[in-house]
């Protein structure tokens, strides 16, 4: 309750201070005008009327703001909005002038005689002041509405990205389980120690994949840890047919990337480039920082293809990169028969806390 009262008093004091400042400027303007015409009078003849007029506006301002908040600009009703506020502005102008003359007449009886002249002379300026206050309220409402919509859109984008990441996890887990369990079942009797190590790696992989602290972005180091758990299972399954080369610059480890960025790229390289070849092949993962950007390359020396076919995984990766970084990112691919497949990702450099 005290905070509310303090806030209201602060607003009232600010409003009064603004109008008093305007009053001083108005008094100075009147004085300079009369001085230029050699008709200058003592300052009290300027300060008094200016202060009364502007203090009255300070009292009227909350009422005008309340009216402007009730009678709002709506689509298709602009003419009605303008005419309604014009009529209210005329009423406010007349009331302001009547009260002003009443107060000033307590000082000088001659002000009653000036009432018609004052009504005619102040009508336009008073209506303009009312219109400016209505415009301030209308513009503020429009900006607040725009900010709310932008905030809602940003929240929806974030929720969509998080849901997409969660969906990726949900897709990856059964896929890992299926392939890994098949590989483990083939080794349980012939190589039990190897099967045991694969089970341990599988547990680590599942733990990382369901980590609730992983948002839509994580550090490259965390993504490499996740990918390493996956690679351990593939290396156990493919044996000497799979070679993995890692070329990771130390400064790249703290850079942020979309969660689950690397694993699908590495999986594509193994499944489509290496696993189908009797002799196997090499997958190279490299990352470096240049020109305020993180550059990641996942390449294999497998069979390659005559043209690039962007499947669901790559299309999803491109969509997530665009949503997170806009035009500041890029994803390119190149391939050729017998020359493997290479994916290049560039994202703006931002380090994880």
N, C-alpha and C positions, 0 to 999 in steps of 0.2 A: 504493500500500500504506500509506504513512504517512497519507494523507488518510483512509483507511478506519479505521485504528487511532485516529486523532484523533477521528473521528466517533463511534466506539464508546465511547471514554473520555468524551466529552462527554455522551453519552446516559446512561452509567452514573453519572456524577457528578450529572446532573440528577435521575435516578431516586432516587439515594441522598439528595440534598438534599430532595426532596419528602417522602420517608418520615421523614427526621430532623425536618423541620418538623412533620409530623403527630405524631411522637413527643413533641416539646416541648409541643404543644397538649394531647396526651393527659395528659402528666405534670401540666401546669397544671390540667387539669380534675380529676384525682384529688386534687391538693393542695387545691383550692378546696372540693371536696366534703367532705374530712375536716376542713378548717378550719371549715366551716359546722356540722359536728357535734362541734366541739371535740376532734377526734382527730388533728390535724395532727402529722406527724412530720418529721424532717429531709428536705431535698430529695432526698438520695441514694436514699431509699426509693421515690421516684416516678420520678426520672430513669432509674435503672438498668433496671427492668422495662420502662418505656416504650421506651427506646432499643433494648434487646434485641429486643423484640417487633416493632418497626417496621423495624429493620435486617434481621431475618429476612424480613419481607415484601418488602423491597427486593431480597433475593436470590431470593425465590420469584417475584416479578413477571415476569421474563423467561420463566420456565417456564410460568406461567399464560398469558401472551400467546401463547406458542408453541402451547400446547394449544388456545386459542381460535381461532387461525388455522387449525388442522388440523380441528377439529370445528366446522363452520360451520352457520349456520341456513340450511336449504334449504326450498323450498316443499313443503308437505305433510308435513314431518317436524319440526314445531315441538315436539310432545310428546317425541319421541325426543331432540331437542336439549336440552330442559329437564332430562329425567331423567338423561341422560348427564352433563351438567355438574353436576347436583345431587350425583350419586354421586362425581364427581371432587372437588367442593367439600368433601364430607365427609372424604375421604381427606386432602386438603390441610390442612383444619382440624385433624385429629387429628395429622398429622405436624408441623405448625407448633407445636402445643401441647406435644408431646413434646420437640421440640428446645428450645423456650423453657424448659421446666422443667429440662431437662438443663443448659442454660447457667446458669440462675439458681441451681441447686443447687451450682454451684462457688463461689458466694458465700455461700449460706445453705443448710445441709442440710435445713432445714425445708420447702423447696419440694417435696421428694419426697412429703411427707405431703399436700401440697395438690394433687397430680396429679389425683385424681378430681374434686375441686371445680373445678379449672381447666379440665378437659376439658368438664365440664357447663356451666360459666359462659361459656366462650369459643366454644363450638360455633356458636351462632347468628351471633355477630358475625363470626367467621372465614368462615363460609359466605357471609355477606352481602358481605364484602370481596371474596371470590373472584367472586361474582356481579357485583359492580360492575366488576371488571376485565374480565370476559367481555363485559359490556354495552358497555364502552368500545371494546373491539376490534371487536365486532359492529357498533356504530354507525359507527365509523370506516371499516370495510369497506363498509358500505352507502352512506355519503356519498361515498367514493372511487368506488364503482361508479356512483353517480348522476352524479357529476361527469364520469366517463369517458364515460358515455352522452350527457350534454349536450354534451361536447366533440365526440364523434363526430357527433352530430346537427348541431352548428354547422358542422363541417367538411363534412358532406354537403350542407348548405344552401349553403355557399360554393362547393363544387364544382359544384352544380347551377346556381347563378346564373352562375358562370363559363362552364359549358357552354352555358347559354342565351345568354349574350352572344356566345360564339364561334359559336353556331348562327345568331344574327342577322347576324353579319358574313358568314358563309358564304352566307346568303340574299341579303344586300344586294349583294355583289360581282357575281354574274352578272346580277342585275337592273339594276344600274348599267351594266354593260358592254353589255347588250342595248340599252337605251334610248339610251345615249350614242353607241354605235357607229352606230346607225341615224341619229341626228341628224348625226353627223360625216360619214357617207357621203353624205348629201344636200347637204353644203356643200363637199365636197372640190373639185369643179370650179367651182361658181358663186362660192364665197367661201372661197378657200384660206386666207387669213389668219385668218378666223374659225374655220375647221376646225382650224387649227394651235393656236389659243388653247384650243379645246375639248379637244384632245388633251393639252395641258399641264395643264389643269384635271382631266381624267380621271386622269392620272398622279398628281396630288396627292391626289385623292380615294381612289384605290386604296392609296396609301402610308399615308394616315391610317387606312383601314379595316382594314389588316393590321398596324397598329402593335402589336407584342407587349407594349409597356409599358402598354397600356390595360387596366385591370382591369374589375371590374364597376361601378366608380364612377370618374368623372373630373370635372374642373372644368367649370363652365358655359362658360368661355372656350374650352376645348378642344372641347366639343360644338358651339359656335358656329363654330369654325374648320372642323370637319368638315362642318357644315351649309352653310357658305358655299361650300365646294368643290362641293357638290351643287347649290346654287342657281346657281352660275356656269354650270354645264352647262344647267340648265333655262332660265336667262335667255337663254343663247345660242340654245337651241332654240325658245323661245316669243317671243323678241324683245320688242317693245313691249307684247305682250299680258300680260306678267307684270310687276307692280310689287311690290317687297318693301320693307316699312317695318320698321325695327329700332328698338325702344325698350328699350334695355338699360341699366339702372342700373349705374354703375361698380362698386359694392360687390357686385353680384350675380355678377360674372365669376369670382370665386374660390370661389363656393359649389359644393359637390359635388352631382352628380346621377347617376343611373344612366347608364352608357355607352350611347350610341346612343338616347338619349331623344328628342332634338329631331328628328333626321332623319326618322323615320317619321311624326311629326306634321306636319312641313312637307310631306313627300311626299303625305300624304293630302289636305292642303289644296290642293295644286297639281293632283293627278290627278283628285280628285273634285269640287273646287270651281271650279278656274280653267281647266284645259286644255280642257274640253269647251265652253266659251263662246266664240263668235266674237270677242267684244270683249275677252276675257280678264278680268283682275281683279287684286285686291291681296291679298297675304298679309302679315299683321302678326305680328311676333314681339316679344313684350315680356317683360321680367323685372324684378322689383323685390324688395326685402327689406323685410318688415314683420313686427313681432311675432315675431322669431326664426324666421321662416319665409321660404323662397324661393318666390315666386309666379311662375309661367310661364304665358303665354297665347299660343297659336297660333291665329289667326283668319283667315278668308278672307271675302270679300264675294261669293262665288259663288252658285250656284243654291240651295244649302241643300236641306233635305228636310223632309217632314212629321213625321218621327220620327227618333230617334237609333238607328242600327244599329251595334252594336259589332262590328267585324270582328276578324280575327286579330291585326292589329297593335295595336289599342287594347286588346284583351283581354290580350295579352302584356305590354303596358306596365303595365296595372293590376296584373297578377300580380307583376311585378318590383317595383313600388313597394310592394306589400303585404309582399313577402318582405323587402325591405330596411328598411322603416320602420314596419311594422305599422300601428297606428291613427293614427300621427302624420302620415300623408300623405292626400292626396285627389286624385282625378281626376274631373272633371265635364265634361259636354259639353252644349251646347245648339245648336239649329238651328231654322230655320223656312223655309218656301218663299220664295225670293227674298231671304233675309237671311243667307245664308252659313252657315258652320259654325265653332264656337269650342270649343277644348279648353283647360281650365284645370287646371294641375298645381300642387299645393302639397306641399313637402317640408320637413322640419326643416332649419334653417340649420346647415351644417357646412362650414368652409372647407378647401380643399385645401392640403396643405403646399407 
